[in-house]
Amino acid sequence: MGPNILFFDIDGTILTEDGTRMIPDSTRKAITQAKRNGHLTFINTGRVYLNVEPMIRDLGFDGYVCGCGTDIYYQEKELFHKTLSKELCCETVKWLRASHVSALFEASDLNAVDISLESNPMLEDLVAYFSESGRKMIGVEDEEFHFDKFTAWYPLHRDMKPLQDFLEQSFDCIDRGTVGTYGMWEVVPKGYSKATGMQYLLDYFQIPHQNSYAFGDSTNDLPMLEYAAHSVAMGDSAAVVRNAVEYVTKSIHEDGLAWAMRHYHLIMEI
């Protein structure tokens, strides 16, 4: 049958989202055991490669699907990268600015923000977090500015239809819910998702679809959870995520990832 290939979201699946941003010991042990048992292990994240911090990389994954399928790595070698034109990047900034929508723009080598717009606590938190360890952060007016995808926060009281019409020509907007007076979108090039990244690697390794497993907790995980032969939602996931999977495990704080991997006999003990 060949090896199984396992895809893991980061935030809320491997890394806690309670403000501590910690990796449970059970998760570390489970991933080590899975690799020892011959399974291929890949991060599958909305983050770009630059923003996958060292403590995640130190877990020893075989590779990474980053930026919702726009950038794929195997053993530190880049296999695929979807790039956007400078013109599209700059035009997108103009539309966001006119719509009073702040965003964190992410590329494999840098992050960027539009400092002309009013910030918000969510953006400020991510900028602070992703600026750690010398990660590059620039302004959208910088000559180097470009992006692979972005996360946007829009005021709920404003009409976003014109902006959505523009974005939908080139991008897919993933609804990430609301926080306070803001709605949140994760915006990726049209036709790319965590599922397309999975399919690329299944084809690359010629692994049968039935040998694919996906573990996640949020709405941007839905494409990979729906595509995988075997899908797992963390126990504290939203109902829309829990309802889309084959198996719902315990929460991240209750060793949920290790429980799920044992459920599927990918590892033998927790």
WOMO-V180129 format. One record per run of one state. SS is the DSSP state (helix for helix, strand for strand, loop for the rest). FROM is the first residue (numbers start at 0). TO is the last residue. If there is no record, write none. Layout:
[[SS/FROM/TO] [SS/FROM/TO]]
This chain:
[[loop/0/3] [strand/4/7] [loop/8/9] [strand/10/10] [loop/11/13] [strand/14/14] [loop/15/21] [strand/22/22] [loop/23/23] [helix/24/35] [loop/36/38] [strand/39/43] [loop/44/47] [helix/48/50] [loop/51/52] [helix/53/56] [loop/57/61] [strand/62/65] [loop/66/69] [strand/70/73] [loop/74/75] [strand/76/80] [loop/81/84] [helix/85/97] [loop/98/100] [strand/101/105] [loop/106/109] [strand/110/112] [loop/113/119] [helix/120/129] [loop/130/130] [helix/131/133] [loop/134/135] [strand/136/138] [loop/139/147] [strand/148/154] [loop/155/159] [helix/160/166] [loop/167/169] [strand/170/178] [loop/179/180] [strand/181/188] [loop/189/192] [helix/193/204] [loop/205/207] [helix/208/210] [strand/211/215] [loop/216/217] [helix/218/226] [loop/227/228] [strand/229/232] [loop/233/237] [helix/238/241] [loop/242/245] [strand/246/247] [loop/248/250] [helix/251/253] [loop/254/254] [helix/255/262] [loop/263/269]]
